[in-house]
Amino acid sequence: MAVITFRIPETLKEKLKEHSDINWSEFVREAIAKKIELEERKEAAAQVDRIKRSIEPVQKGQIDRWVKEDRKR
């Protein structure tokens, strides 16, 4: 497992010590994982939107024609 370091204000560090029953490392790992998942979902949604804008809409009745063509095969 990799180790990362970051700085927090001394007052916040003291408050963390007051809640020593909490596994802060695990909490931070989960928070980072959730944030990454959220960002990846946003990126995927943006990509879907870009793809949708690049595709021409299907003309009215086109799906019926495709189904009929497929049935003839």
Secondary structure, 3 states (H helix, E strand, C coil): CCCCCCCCCHHHHHHHHHCCCCCHHHHHHHHHHHHHHHHHHHHHHHHHHHHHHHCCCCCCCHHHHHHHHHHHC
